[in-house]
């Protein structure tokens, strides 16, 4: 079998040189695009995490403020009911006032209770706790 000999042409040779010289350029472009993609992806991911943390902190602060204001309004309601100088409730005895406090919901399952400065429970919906010294207990 005879092998057919190719003739050397400048056109074929130039085409090979151009093809071989563009391969590194194409590879460089592909690699640089991959690097840019992952750099952007990691940066965006970190920014999203930081934003989520910031938003979560802001929500926690506002939620705590809301809960504090809600509970403060409930305490003020309780103080108004128990206050002897409250004009709206003058006709009620102290025991009747305590019954009113027992009937007011605080949150979903909360209730009013009162402890004096010595740690003695003076009001609680559970009558078994009234009069107990709770000073030795931690919150």
Secondary structure by P-SEA (a helix, b strand, c coil): cbbbbbcccaaaaaaaaaaaaaaaaaaaaaaaaaaaaaaaaaaaaaaaaaaaaaaaaaaaaaaaaaaaaaaaaaaaaaaaaacccccccccccaaaaaaaaaacccccbbbbbbbcccccccccccccccccccccccc
